[in-house]
Amino acid sequence: MAVCRSWCVWVLLCAVGLPMPARAVEPAPEEAKVMMLGVFHFANPGRDMVKSKVIDVTTADNQAYLAALATRLAAFQPTDVLIECERSAQPRHDAAYAAYRDDGAALDVNETHQIGFRVAREAGLGGVTCFDEGEVQWKGGALFDYIAAHDPDLKAALDAELASLSARETREQTTLPLPELLRLANNPERERENKDLYLETNDVDAGGGFVGADASASWWHRNFRMYANVQQAAAPGRRVLVIAGSGHTAILKDLLAIDGQRQAEDVVPYLMP
């Protein structure tokens, strides 16, 4: 009878509109935030179209700058640090990061170690995450073969343009300080210039085999896959730092800008000492 009486009182309260005991409501997680840091390759493997010498990041001044940069980037409070490496390389990077974090192992020259490892340790993270999809390669070989065979004027113009860009990059790498070089790697005009190189050849063989458009699409294809990995990491409530070559981030930033589920954080203010 006591149970019935309590139930009847509850029904009566509902019927007359009296306030019910409040239930705790879990707040919705905040929108994911993504910061993209475009870089030149500190240990330049020479695989890019535009080739140049690179600054020595191991000097005392540059090491001091990179250590301070890591502290500033860690203030973003990243929950994840994504780096440009294949997923198959994850165990190797896990071991290298653990050796650096736990035993003070020396850092390699590449940006993955010099920035990624430093930020992850400063932020108290267990590791970094590989997010590259390099099995999807740019189909540049077929494009340049076609141009060489069918359009010698275009080939000469492209060769001259790439030589000019390589000379400019070598000049900058040998004269500008590291903070300025990283700022340029994240400059919107330089990012537009990078993407425009692919549009310059996009119409090659248009109406035929579309070798130019297929080459362009193959590069965007790789970056769409990379962005899918960014999306997977950047779930609601996460704060993701993405470190990759500026040729990738130029496109990844475009995708982030139209992504209604994630918010972009500008990296440029973090770059200057």
C-alpha positions as CSV (number, residue, x, y, z in Angstrom):
1,M,0.0,0.0,0.0
2,A,2.9,2.4,0.8
3,V,4.3,1.8,-2.6
4,C,0.9,2.5,-4.3
5,R,0.5,5.7,-2.2
6,S,3.9,7.1,-3.3
7,W,3.1,6.3,-6.9
8,C,-0.3,8.0,-6.7
9,V,1.3,11.2,-5.2
10,W,3.8,11.2,-8.1
11,V,1.0,10.9,-10.7
12,L,-0.9,13.7,-9.0
13,L,2.1,16.1,-9.0
14,C,2.4,15.5,-12.7
15,A,-1.3,16.0,-13.4
16,V,-1.5,19.4,-11.6
17,G,1.8,20.7,-13.2
18,L,3.8,21.0,-10.0
19,P,7.6,21.0,-10.5
20,M,9.3,17.7,-10.8
21,P,12.7,16.9,-9.3
22,A,15.4,18.1,-11.8
23,R,17.5,15.6,-13.5
24,A,21.2,16.3,-14.2
25,V,21.8,17.0,-17.9
26,E,25.2,16.2,-19.3
27,P,26.6,19.2,-21.2
28,A,27.2,18.6,-24.9
29,P,30.9,18.4,-25.7
30,E,32.3,21.5,-27.3
31,E,33.1,21.6,-31.0
32,A,36.4,20.0,-32.0
33,K,39.2,22.5,-32.6
34,V,41.9,21.8,-35.2
35,M,45.2,23.7,-35.6
36,M,47.2,23.1,-38.8
37,L,50.9,23.8,-38.9
38,G,52.4,23.8,-42.4
39,V,56.2,23.2,-42.5
40,F,59.0,22.7,-44.9
41,H,60.8,19.4,-44.3
42,F,63.6,20.0,-41.8
43,A,65.5,17.0,-43.1
44,N,64.8,17.7,-46.8
45,P,64.6,14.4,-48.7
46,G,64.5,16.2,-52.0
47,R,61.3,14.6,-53.3
48,D,59.3,17.8,-53.8
49,M,58.9,19.5,-57.2
50,V,60.5,22.7,-55.7
51,K,64.0,21.7,-54.4
52,S,66.2,23.8,-52.2
53,K,68.7,23.8,-49.4
54,V,67.2,24.0,-45.9
55,I,68.1,25.9,-42.8
56,D,70.0,24.1,-40.0
57,V,67.5,23.7,-37.2
58,T,70.1,22.2,-34.9
59,T,71.9,25.5,-34.1
60,A,71.6,26.8,-30.5
61,D,69.3,29.7,-31.5
62,N,67.0,27.5,-33.6
63,Q,66.8,24.9,-30.8
64,A,65.9,27.5,-28.3
65,Y,63.2,28.8,-30.7
66,L,61.8,25.3,-31.3
67,A,61.7,24.6,-27.6
68,A,59.8,27.8,-27.0
69,L,57.5,27.2,-29.9
70,A,56.6,23.8,-28.5
71,T,55.6,25.5,-25.2
72,R,53.4,28.0,-27.1
73,L,51.8,25.2,-29.1
74,A,51.2,23.1,-26.0
75,A,49.2,26.1,-24.6
76,F,46.6,25.2,-27.3
77,Q,46.1,22.2,-25.0
78,P,46.1,19.6,-27.8
79,T,44.6,16.2,-27.1
80,D,46.2,14.8,-30.2
81,V,49.3,15.6,-32.3
82,L,49.0,14.3,-35.9
83,I,52.3,13.9,-37.9
84,E,53.0,13.2,-41.5
85,C,53.9,9.5,-41.5
86,E,52.3,6.3,-42.7
87,R,50.2,4.4,-40.2
88,S,52.5,1.4,-40.7
89,A,55.3,3.5,-39.2
90,Q,53.3,4.1,-36.0
91,P,55.1,1.5,-33.8
92,R,58.5,3.0,-34.8
93,H,57.3,6.5,-33.8
94,D,55.8,5.2,-30.6
95,A,59.2,3.7,-29.6
96,A,61.1,6.8,-30.6
97,Y,58.7,9.1,-28.6
98,A,58.9,6.9,-25.5
99,A,62.7,7.0,-25.7
100,Y,62.6,10.8,-25.9
101,R,60.0,11.3,-23.2
102,D,61.2,8.8,-20.7
103,D,65.0,8.5,-21.3
104,G,65.9,11.9,-22.9
105,A,66.9,10.3,-26.2
106,A,68.2,12.8,-28.8
107,L,65.7,14.2,-31.3
108,D,66.2,13.5,-35.0
109,V,66.4,16.6,-37.3
110,N,62.9,16.1,-38.9
111,E,59.9,18.2,-37.9
112,T,58.1,15.2,-36.4
113,H,60.7,15.0,-33.7
114,Q,61.7,18.7,-33.4
115,I,58.1,20.0,-33.1
116,G,55.7,17.0,-32.8
117,F,57.6,15.2,-30.1
118,R,58.3,18.3,-28.2
119,V,54.7,19.5,-28.2
120,A,53.4,16.1,-27.2
121,R,55.7,15.9,-24.2
122,E,54.9,19.5,-23.2
123,A,51.2,18.7,-23.4
124,G,51.6,15.4,-21.4
125,L,50.4,13.2,-24.3
126,G,51.2,9.5,-24.5
127,G,52.4,9.8,-28.1
128,V,51.9,11.2,-31.6
129,T,49.6,9.9,-34.4
130,C,50.6,9.1,-38.0
131,F,48.0,10.3,-40.4
132,D,49.6,10.2,-43.9
133,E,48.2,8.1,-46.8
134,G,51.2,8.0,-49.0
135,E,50.1,4.9,-50.9
136,V,48.0,7.3,-53.0
137,Q,50.7,9.1,-55.0
138,W,50.6,12.1,-57.2
139,K,50.5,11.0,-60.8
140,G,53.0,13.5,-61.9
141,G,55.2,11.1,-63.9
142,A,52.5,10.5,-66.6
143,L,51.8,14.2,-66.7
144,F,55.4,15.3,-67.3
145,D,55.9,12.5,-69.8
146,Y,52.9,13.7,-71.8
147,I,54.0,17.3,-71.7
148,A,57.5,16.4,-72.8
149,A,56.1,14.5,-75.8
150,H,53.3,16.9,-76.8
151,D,54.0,20.4,-75.6
152,P,57.7,21.4,-75.5
153,D,56.7,25.1,-74.9
154,L,54.8,24.2,-71.8
155,K,57.6,22.0,-70.6
156,A,60.1,24.9,-71.0
157,A,57.8,27.3,-69.1
158,L,57.3,24.8,-66.3
159,D,61.0,24.1,-66.0
160,A,61.7,27.8,-65.8
161,E,59.0,28.4,-63.2
162,L,60.2,25.5,-61.0
163,A,63.8,26.7,-61.2
164,S,62.7,30.2,-60.2
165,L,60.7,28.9,-57.2
166,S,63.6,26.6,-56.2
167,A,66.0,29.6,-56.3
168,R,63.7,31.7,-54.2
169,E,63.3,29.0,-51.6
170,T,67.0,28.4,-51.4
171,R,67.5,32.2,-51.0
172,E,65.0,32.4,-48.2
173,Q,66.3,29.3,-46.5
174,T,69.8,30.7,-46.4
175,T,68.9,34.2,-45.3
176,L,65.7,34.2,-43.2
177,P,65.3,33.2,-39.6
178,L,63.4,30.0,-38.7
179,P,60.3,31.9,-37.4
180,E,59.9,33.8,-40.6
181,L,60.3,30.6,-42.7
182,L,57.5,28.9,-40.7
183,R,55.4,32.0,-41.1
184,L,55.9,31.9,-44.9
185,A,55.0,28.2,-44.9
186,N,51.6,29.2,-43.4
187,N,51.1,32.3,-45.5
188,P,47.7,32.2,-47.4
189,E,49.3,33.7,-50.5
190,R,52.0,31.1,-50.5
191,E,49.4,28.4,-50.0
192,R,47.4,29.7,-53.0
193,E,50.6,29.7,-55.1
194,N,51.3,26.1,-54.1
195,K,47.8,24.9,-55.2
196,D,47.9,27.0,-58.4
197,L,50.9,24.9,-59.6
198,Y,48.5,22.0,-60.0
199,L,45.9,24.1,-61.8
200,E,48.5,25.3,-64.3
201,T,48.6,21.8,-65.7
202,N,45.1,20.8,-64.9
203,D,43.9,21.3,-68.5
204,V,46.7,19.2,-70.1
205,D,45.0,16.7,-72.5
206,A,41.6,18.0,-71.7
207,G,39.0,16.3,-73.8
208,G,41.3,13.4,-74.4
209,G,42.8,11.3,-71.6
210,F,42.7,14.2,-69.1
211,V,46.2,13.4,-67.9
212,G,46.5,16.8,-66.3
213,A,43.2,16.6,-64.4
214,D,43.9,13.1,-63.3
215,A,47.3,14.2,-61.9
216,S,45.7,17.0,-60.0
217,A,42.9,14.7,-58.7
218,S,45.5,12.2,-57.4
219,W,47.1,14.9,-55.2
220,W,43.7,16.0,-53.8
221,H,42.8,12.3,-53.4
222,R,45.7,11.8,-51.0
223,N,44.9,14.9,-49.1
224,F,41.2,14.0,-48.8
225,R,42.3,10.7,-47.3
226,M,44.6,12.5,-44.9
227,Y,41.7,14.9,-43.9
228,A,39.5,11.8,-43.2
229,N,42.1,10.8,-40.7
230,V,42.0,14.3,-39.2
231,Q,38.2,14.1,-39.0
232,Q,38.5,10.8,-37.2
233,A,40.9,12.2,-34.6
234,A,38.9,15.5,-34.2
235,A,35.8,14.2,-32.5
236,P,33.7,16.5,-30.4
237,G,35.7,17.9,-27.5
238,R,39.1,17.1,-29.0
239,R,41.8,19.6,-29.8
240,V,44.0,18.4,-32.6
241,L,47.4,19.8,-33.8
242,V,48.2,18.7,-37.3
243,I,51.9,19.0,-38.5
244,A,52.6,18.4,-42.2
245,G,54.3,19.7,-45.2
246,S,52.9,23.0,-46.4
247,G,51.8,21.4,-49.7
248,H,49.4,19.2,-47.7
249,T,48.2,21.8,-45.2
250,A,47.4,24.3,-48.1
251,I,44.7,21.9,-49.1
252,L,43.8,20.5,-45.6
253,K,43.1,24.1,-44.4
254,D,40.6,24.5,-47.3
255,L,38.8,21.4,-46.2
256,L,38.8,22.5,-42.6
257,A,37.4,25.9,-43.5
258,I,34.2,24.2,-45.0
259,D,33.9,21.6,-42.3
260,G,30.8,22.5,-40.3
261,Q,31.7,20.0,-37.5
262,R,35.1,21.5,-36.6
263,Q,36.6,24.8,-35.8
264,A,39.9,26.1,-37.1
265,E,42.5,27.6,-34.8
266,D,45.0,30.0,-36.5
267,V,48.6,28.8,-36.0
268,V,50.3,32.0,-37.1
269,P,50.1,33.8,-33.7
270,Y,51.9,30.9,-32.1
271,L,54.9,31.1,-34.5
272,M,56.4,34.4,-33.5
273,P,58.6,34.5,-30.5
